[in-house]
Every structure is written in structure tokens, then in C-alpha cells.
Amino acid sequence: MKMGGFKNREILVDLSKGAVDYREINEELARKFIGGRGLGVKYVYDNGPQVEPFSEDNMLCLMTGPVTGSRSSMSGRLCMVTKSPLTGTVTDSHMGGWSAARLKWAGIDNVIFRGASDKPVYLYIENGQGELRDASDVWGLGTRGTVKAMQDRYGKEDLSVICIGQAGENLVRYAGFMNEHDRSAGRGGTGAVAGYKKLKAIVIKAAQKGNMPQPAQDEEYKKANQKALKAIMEGGLTAPKKGGLSVYGTNVLTNIINEVGALPSMNSKFTHWEGAEGHSGETVNATLLVADNTCHACPVACKKEVEVKEGKYKTRVESFEYESGWALGANCGVSDAAPISYLINLCNEHGMDTIELGNTLSCMMEAYERGLTEEKVDWGDADRMIELTEMMVFRKGIGDVLAEGTVRAAKHFGDQNLAMCVKGQAIPAYDPRGIQGIGLGYATSNRGACHLRGYTVASEIAGIPMPTDRLKPEGKGELLMIFQDMLAFSDSMNICKFSSFSENAENYAEQYSAMTGVPVTADDVMKIGERIYNLERHYNNLAGFNKREDDHLPKRFTEEPATGNSAGHVSQLDLMLNEYYQVRGWVDGVVPEGKLKELNIV
């Protein structure tokens, strides 16, 4: 392989046989799908869309990209790709910190797991080699205990530990991975897949010195990187210590989204909630903030470490994110940031998705309010939420039902309309009635309801790269496609999505071209992103998501009007979906053979 940026080495792990092997990266595939998300999805697609998520046949891929671990700003992302046990779709979940960079510094681009072990194991990686080792002594521990055990064994210096907690071990369908810096690959149930495979952790020992990926065109790369860094440093949201994302983290959005009437509250019954101020970025920073942390090669430092210093919610946790704060806050009627911090810490310790957890709890709260369950849980009852969370992790009592996720819980309670979900995955913290484009994004996301597939909020709320009217559906199909395709490329280059608040397709093209030595233009970036997005959709079509009805929103969003400053509005999904299918060239959500051939997918 002649491309720069790659170590050209993948570890292939057969957990059923306890065997470790290696291979070079196929350069043709790397050119077509870049790396990270795109190449991982290609591997999972080739493994077959019909596999059962909880089976030896399902594949779990840990992926880096061509700029991972380099001098490129915000290049510390690790991508995990598998078939989701929560949704049945292809899914990819990403974490920050230093794990991805350290994998690259260890001489490895990607790790592919197949099969399932009959006993707990972890993979130890150092100097380009991987070895399966016994994890029986850490099976049953939380993520922090597992990290400490590995640090005691191998030393803290130059060490990354990516692991699951008890939620993954017990196959909670929304369990994720955590690393030593509380960074999470949370959505889609990647941790549950690892739990089924008896894979407790991936432990990486590697120093940066002398091991950074080398660009094919060093001078051009320096120029491209400096240009991208300048855009970040001067960005309205990303400027260090000045931009809202840097000062308040993602939680800068709580008051903003609440004010416009697009904060889903109390299981999305309302789109504005007075109590949201209690867990806003401004309040958290003024009362609980103790550290501004960052990831590899990132000047933004959006991670906000908080500490509750006394009382029954005493805890210290990184990070109090917007999504987590909303899911366990406004969505459940909890205003106080202290118990929310405690709940976030529980999720990090046990390794589970805060968004799905918050939605499952709010689903149950509404069910109790309506008399559909005798399991008592009132809006705002943080202590009961903590109790239920522990029950989910260990699948005790009603927790066994809730561990299955929001859709399955709603079915248990007897009303599927209680689940604010798309394709089996719960919504994040933006209401489709107050931000039209994001509703279309939820409906057409390839991994279930998700804001990170196509973040039209950037345009509809922040005016990036251009302002659009958040309450008008016209033009949102084309707008969403642009966001989806560009972010598919950045996820595959494996650069943080927040870079897109300041960088554009030209910046990505320049960095990628100089690093790999493969010349691409901004138009090529968009075309490659389109290829990746269509490959994911094609996978889902083959997995059974092949009807227009699969690209739906819950009735609450299309039939029940919003409140607050979006009062009276509902999501105009059908109108937007027609436009979206037209610009995509899809037929009722299905990628036709002509489009697959046009994009060189088949």
C-alpha cells in the first residue's frame, strides 16, 4: 500500500478459535471508502446484512482513519462498526480521547473481531502485535475498575484501555464502550455485541514519539493543516476559550434550544421546559465545573468535567454533555444538575448510552402517569431513576424489560406510541416540531434516530454554513443530504464532527490529499460521502428496512403541536421526505440498482 497516513496493518481476531492474524489494507477499498466509518461499514456489509447481532457471525470493527493520531486538528476519533442489537441496522459509534491515536501509534490501523469466546478475554496490543489474554479477573467489574486493573498491570504511561462494563456483559441492548478518559462509544449497542463475544477490553500500549502517521506530501500537509487550524481557532463556536463550544461544551445548547421551543421535555410532551435552566451549560459551569479536558490534537476542549462535592449525589464525572444532561434532565423532568451528574457517572461506570437510558426512563414515566404500569416512577424522581438504572444494568425485575431499550419497553407497557424512536433507536435532544430538518434527519438516519448523521441544526439554529428557517420544510431534503454526505466523509477520515462548525469540504479534501497522496477535490469529498451513505442505506434495505414507512417519526411529532416559541407546529415529514428521496435518487427509501452502479458500490 502506497498511501500515506496508514500503517497498512489490521489485526484479525477470531474469538471462537482464540486466534490472532494480520493483513494489509486493500488500497482500492481505502480509496473508495477512506477508512473509519466508511471502510468499517464496507467490512460489515461484506460480512452480510442478514447476520444476527447476538451471534458469532456478527462482526465488530474498531477503525481509525488516514489522519488519526496525526498533527491534524481533532484527529483523535475511534470508530466502532457492527450490526446493532438495538436496531438491527448497521451502526457506527465513535469515541474521543487518545485511544484511536494510540492504536495508530502502536502500528495498527484497525482491529476486526469475529466469533465469540467461551471465556472472558481482552486484546493486548503493543509494537504492531496483538495477543488475546484472560479477562476472568476483570469480568464483572465496572469500566473504572477495569481501567485501574490494566493500569496496575501495564502502567499508566502511554496506555489506553477501551472496555465494557456490566451493562455490556449483561447484554443491555444500548451498552457501549468506555475508555480511560470517560470517552464513550455509546449508541447502538456496540458494548452489548462485545459482551456477547466475551470481549472485555482492548488494551493498547504505545507512545506518540516517532510513531505518528506520516503524510505523503509533507509541505502540502503542513499548509492544509495550518489552514484548517486557523479556521478552528477563529470559528464562532470552536475558538478556544471564546467560542460557545469551547467555553460551555455541548451544553451551550440547552438554553438556546429551549428558548426556540425545540427541547423535547417529559418524553417530548412539551418542547419548552422552565426547569431546563437548572442543567444548562451556564448553570453547570458556574456551580459544578472543575476541569476543561480535551482529546488528541484538539484545541477546542469541549469536555466539561464536573464535581458534586457533597450530599447523596456526590460524584466527579467527565463529561456533562448536552445530550446526557437533556436525556436525564428535561426529558425526565429533572432540573437539578447534581443527580443528573450522578446518573451520567452511573452510565459511564457501567458502560451504557445516556440517551437511550433517558428515553427509556421517560417512556416508563409516561406509562406510569397514564396507568399503564404499576411500577412507580414519577416525573423528576431522580432517586427512583438511579434505582431503575442499577436494575437495568443487572437485569433485575422491571430492569430486565428496560434493558431491552425504549421500543421494547413501550411494547411491554402496551402502547408503542410511548417510544420516541426511529428504527428502534431513541431520539436525541432536538424536537422535530421546532427544527424541521433534524426531524427528516432522524427519519432517514441509517443507524436509527440520530443528530450526528446530518446535523442540520448547524444551519437551522447557528446559521452554519448558511442560515435556513428552522420552521420551514422547503429545501430541507437537499440541505440534509449535504450534511449527511460531508459528515460521512469526515467520520471516515475520522476527524471530529465539531470540525465541521469551522471547516468545510475543501479543508477536508486538502488534508486528506496531502496526507494520503491521493488527490481529491471538495466535490470528490461529497461524492465519496454519498457513496458511504448509500452503502449504509443499501445494507439496511437488505436487512429488511425497505419501505417508506421505515423512515418515520413517532406520531407525537407529526400530530401533536409544539409548545413554547414553536407553538402550533408539527413535523412536516412527508413533504420533506418526498424532496429528500428525489435528491437522493431513492425509490421510497430503497437505493435502486442504477444508483448503486453510479456510485460504484456494486
N, C-alpha and C positions, 0 to 999 in steps of 0.2 A: 504494500500500500504506500502510495507516494504522497498522500495528503498530509499537510501539516496539522498540528493540534491533537492528532490521535496518537495513542501509544500502540495502536494496532494489536491489541490483545484483549480477548474476552475469556472469562472463566466460565466453564460449563459445569454445572453441578448436578449430578444425578443423585438425589437424596434417597431414592429407593435402593440404589446399589452402594451408596456411600462413596461414590467415585467423583473425582475432580479431573477435568481435562481443560484444554485451551484451544483457541482458534484465533486466526486473524480475522479482521473485519472485511466483509465484502465491499470493495470500493464502489461498485456500481450502486449497491443499495445505500451506501453512505451519501453518495451524490444525490440520489433521488429522495431520501428521507432524512438526511442531515445527521441525526443522532438523537439522543434523549427521547422525547415523546414519539417523534416520527418513526425512528428506527425500532423503538420498543414496540410500537403498535404493529409495525410490519412483522416483527418476530411472532407476536401473539396471534396476528391474523394467519400467518403461515402455519401456526400450531393448530388452527381450526376453531371456527366460531361456535361449534356445537359442543365443546367440552363442558363438563360440569365444573363450576367454580371450586367446589369442595371435592376435588378428585386428584389422583396422581397425574392425570393428563393435563391439568391446568398449569400454565407456565407463569412464573414470577420473574420479571426482569428489572434489574437495577441498572439504570442507564445514566451516562454522562453525555455531554456534547463536545464538539470540537474546541470550544473556548473554555470549557470547565477547568477550574484551577489555574487559569492564566492571569495575566495582568488586566484582562478585560473587566471593566466595572460590573459588579453584580453578577459575577460568573460562578457563584457557589451553589448552584442548584443541583439536586439529585432527583431523578425521576424514577418512579416505580410503576410498571405497567403489568396488568393482568386482566383476567375476566372477573368482574366484580361479583361477589356473593350477595351483595345488597341489591343490585340492579339487573344482573345478567347481561350487561353491556360490557364492551371494552372500557377499561378505566385507566387513567394515569393519575398519580398523586405525587406531589413534589415537596421536598423539604430543603431548607436552607442550612446555614451554619458552615461547617468545614468538612462535612463527611464526603461530599462529592469531590471537592478539591483533593482531599487526602486519598481517595480512591485513585484518582488520576496520578497523583504523586507516587503512589505505590506501583505504578506501571500498568494499571488496569483501566480500561475504558468502561466495560460493562460486565455484569455478572448475571448469568441465566440459570435459574433454578427449575428443575423438573422433578417429578416423582414426589415421594413423601417418605420421610424417615420413620422407622418404628420406635425410635427413642429421641429425646431432645438433643439437638446439635446446634453448634454455631460455626460459622465460617471465619477462619482467621486468615487475613491477607497481609503479606509483607514481601517486599522485593519481587513483585511480579508473580508471586506464588500464593495459592490458596490451599487451605487444609481444613477439613471438617474435624471438629473436636467436640467432645462430650459436653453437653449443657445440662446434664441432670441436676447439678448442684445449684443452677440458677433458674431452672424451671419452677414456676410458682412465685418468683419474685416480681415485684413491680419494675418499671423501667429504671428508676433511680438506683434500686438495689443491684440490678443487673449491670448498670454502668459502673457502679462502685466496685463490684466484684472483678470486672475486667480491668479497671484501672489499678486495683490492688495487684492483679496478676501480671499486667504488662507495663505498668507505669502510666501516669497521666500525660507525659510529654509525647507529642506527635501521635496521639491516639484518638480515633473516633470509634464510637460504639453506637450502632444502629440496632434497635431491639424492639421487641414487642413486650407488652405487659400481660397481666392476667386476662384482660379483655380479648386479646388475640388468642391466647391459649384456650379460652373457653368459647371461641368461635362467635363472639359478638360480631354481628354482620357489619358493623361500622367501626371495627377496631383498626387502628393504624400503627405505624412505626413511629418511634421517638428516637432522637439522638441525644448525645451528652449535653447539648445546649438547649434542651427542651424544644427543638425544632421538630415539627410533626409532618409526616405524610399521612394526613388524616382521613381523607374522603375515599369512599368506595370500598373499604374493607380489605385493603392490602394486608393489614396485620392479621386478619382472620385467615386469609389464604396461607400466610406463614405459619399460623397456629395449626392449621390442618396438616401442614407439611412437617410439623415439629421443628421448625426453624426458629430458634430463639433470637439469634443475633447475627450481625455481620460486624466483625471487629477488624479495624484497619490501622496498621502501624506504618507511618510514613512521614517524613519531613518534607517541607517545601523546598529547601535548598538543593539546587541542582536538578530538581525533578519537575519543574513547571513545563507544561507543553510548549513546544517551540513553534513559532509561526513560520510559514513557508517564505513569507516576504516581510522581513523584519522591519525595514524602514516604513513600508506602507502600513504595516500593522501599528506601529507607534503613532503614526499620523491618525489613523482611523480611531484608535483607542483614545487619543487625546481629544479628538473632535467629539466623541461620544461622552467622554468625561465632562467636557465643557458644557455640553447640553444638560447633563445631570446636575452639575454644580450651579447652573443658572436657572434650573427649572422652577416653576412656581410652586410645585408640590414637593420636589425632590431636593432642593437646595439644602445642604447640611446646616442644621440649626436655624433655618429660616423657613423652609417650606413646611406646609402643614403635615406632610407625611413624616418628615424628619422630627418635627417638634412633638407631635402628638401620636405618632404611629398611625396605623389604620383607623384607630378610634377617633381620629379627627372627624370622621364621617357621622358619628351618632347624632349630634345636634343638627348638622346640615341636612341629613336625610329625614330626620324627624320634622324639621321645620317645613320642608316642602310637602310633607304628608305622604311619605313613602317608606316609613319604618313599620314593618309588619309587627303588630303587637297583639299579645294574647291569642296566639295561634292564628294571626292575621285577621282577627275580627275587626281590628282597627288599623289605621295607617298613621296615626299620631298618638303619642302617649306622653303625658306630662311627666311621668316618673323617669323618663329616659335620661334626663339631665344627671341623675344620680350615678350613672355609669358611663357618662360621656368622657371623651378624651381630656377635656378641660378639668373635669372633676377628679378623674383618676390621677392626672399629672399633679394636681395641686395637693392631693391627700395621700397617695399611695406610692408614687414613683420613686424608685431607688436607683435605677440604672438605665442608661441608654445603650443597648447592645447592638452588635452588628454581625454580619456574615462575611465570608471571604470576599475581599476586594470590593467592599461596599461602603461608600462614604455617607449613605443616607441614614443608617442606624434607625430603622423604623421599629425595632423591637423594644418594648417597654416592660422592664422587669419591675414588679410591684411587690410590696410587702404590707401585710396586715400584721401589726406588731403585737396586738394583744386581743384577748377575748376568744370565744369559741371558734372563730373563723381565722385564727392566727395562721398565717402561711406566707411563703415567699415563692413567687412563680414568674416565669417568663413564658409567654408574654400575654398581656391583657390586650387582645386584638379586638377590632370592631365586631367581627363575625361572632367570636366567642362571647363577648360582652352582650351582644344583642340576643343570641340564641338562648342564653341562660338568664338574660335580663328582661328586656321589654317583651320578648316573645313569651315569657312565663310570668310576667307581672312582678318581677323582682327589680327594685330600683337601687338597692344598696350594693355598691361595688365590692364590699368585703366578702359576703357569701358567694358572689359571682367568682371572685378570685379563688376562693376555696374550691369551688366546683371545677374551675379550669385546672387547678392543681390536681384534683382527683383524676380528671381526664388524662392529663399528662403522665401521672403516676401509673395509671392502669393501661394507657395507650388506647384512647378512643376518640372519635370525632365529636367535637363540641357542638357542631351544627346539627348533626343528626340527633345527638342526645337531647338538645334543647327542643327540637321539634317533636321528638317522641314524648317528652315530658309535657309539652303544651297540648299535644293531642290528647293525652290522658287527662289533663286538667279540664279540657272542654268536655270530654266524655263524662267525667265526674260531675261537672256542673249541670249537664243535661240528664243525669241519672242513668247513664249507660254502663256505669261500673260502680260497685260498692267499695272499691279500693280508694280510700280517701286521699285526695291531694288538691288543695285549694290554690288558686292563683296567688303567687307571691310567697308560698310556703317553702322557703329555702331549705329548712331543716328536713322536710319530707323529701325534697328533691335530692338532697345528699344521701338520705337513706335509700331512696329508689335507685340512685346511681350505683351504689355498692351492690344492691340486689341484682342489677343488670349485669355487672361485671362477673359476678359469681353465679348468675342464672338461678337465683333463689326466688321462689314464689312468683309474683307478677313480674319480677325482673326477668324471668325466662322468656316471657312474651315480649317485653320491651327491648330485650337484647336482639330481637329479630328486626328492629327498625320501625320507622313510623308507619309505613304502609301496612305491614303485617299486624302492628298493634291496632291500627284503626279497624282492620278487618275483625280482629278479636272483639273490639268494642261494638261492632255491629253497624258501623257507618263509615264507608270508605271516604266520604267527603270530609272527614276529620283530618285526613292526611294532606298536608300542603307539600305535595311531592310531584315529581315528573320522572317517569320511568323508574320509580322505586326509590329515588333519592330526594331528600328533603331540601326545600328552598333555603338559600342564604338570606342576607339581611336587606333586601331591596324589594319593595312591593310593586308588582307588575301594573297595578292600577295607577300608581303615581309616577312610574318611569316605564313608558310603553316598550321601549326597545329591549329592556332587560327581561321582560316577560316573554318576548319572542326568543330571547337567548336561552331562557330556562327550557322552553318548549323544544328547542332544536339542538340543545346541548347533547353531545354524544356520550356523556357519562352521567346523564340524569341532571336534574336541576342544578345549575351552576352559574355563577357570575364570572368565573375565570376563563370560560371558553371564549366569550366575546363580551368584553367589558364596555358596553355602550354607555354606562354611567359616566365614563370619562367625558363623553361628548354631551350627554343629556343633562349632566349636572355641572361638570367642571369646564365644559367648552373646549376639550382637548380631543382631537386636533382642531376641531371647529365646533361651535355651538349648534345644537339642534333642540327643538322644542320637545321637552320630555313628555308632554301630554298628547302630542300628535303622532298617529301611527304611520303617516305617509313617509316613505323613504327609509323606514327602519329596516326593511329587508336587506337593502344594499349596504346600509351602514353596518349592520350586524355581520354580514359576510366579510366585509373588510377587516373588522376587528377579529373575527374568528380565524381568518387565514393568516393575518400577521402574527397573532399570538401562537398559532400552531407552529409557525417558523421559530419564534423566539423560544418556545418551550423545547424545541428540537435542538436548537443551538445551545439550549439550556442556560439561558440568561434570565434573570428575574423579570417577571411581568411588570414590575413597577418601573423598569427602564422605559417602558412604552409611554409613560407620562411625559418623558423628555426626548426620547429617541424616536426615530421613525424607520421605515423600511430601508431607506438609503444608508442610515447608520449601521443597521444590521448587515446589509449587503457588503459594506466596506470592511467591517470587522471580520466577517466570515471569509470573504475573498482573500484578504491578506493573511489570515491565519492558515487556511487550508491550501491556498494557491489555486483554488478553483474559482474562476471569475464568475460572479453573479451580479445582476443589477437589482434595483428595487422591484422592478416588475417580476424578476425571477423569484425574489423572496415571496411575493404574493402568490405566484403560480405554484411554488413548492408547498406553501401553506395550504393552498386549495387542494393539492394532491393528498396531503396528510389528512385534512378534514374529511375529504370524500372517502378515503380508505377506511377511516373510523366508521363513517356512516354505512359504508358497504358491509363492514363486519357486522354492525348491528342489524342491518337488513337480513343478513344470512342467519343471525342469531334469533330472528323472529320479530324484530321491530320493523315491520314493513308496511305499515298503514298510516294514513294521515292521522288517525286517532291516537297514535303513539306520540305525536308531537302536540300534546295537550297541555292545558293548565287546569288546576283544580277549579271547580265551579265557583268557589268563593271569589276568585279573581275576575271571572268573566260575568258574574251575575250580581254580586253584592257590591254596592258602590263604596268607594273610598271615603275616608274622613279627613279632617284637618284641611290643609291647603291643597289637597287633591279631591276634595269632597265632590261626590257625584260621579266620579269617573270609574269605569271598569276597563279591564284589558280588552283591547280590540284585536284579539289574537287572529281571528280568521282573516281579516283584511291584511294584516302583516304577513301571515303565513302564505297567502297567495303570492304576494310580491316576492317573498323570500324564495319560494320554490321556483319562481320564474327566473330570478337572477342566478340561482344555483344550478338551474337546468335539471332539477329533480322532478319526478312524477309522484305526487302525493307522498313525498318523503323518501322515495326509493331512488337510488342512483342508477340511471339507465346505463346499458352497456356502452352506448356511444360516449357518455361522459367518462366512464372508466377507461375507455381506449384513448380518448382525447388527453387524459391526464397521465397516461402511461402507467396505469395501475394494473391492468390485465393485458 
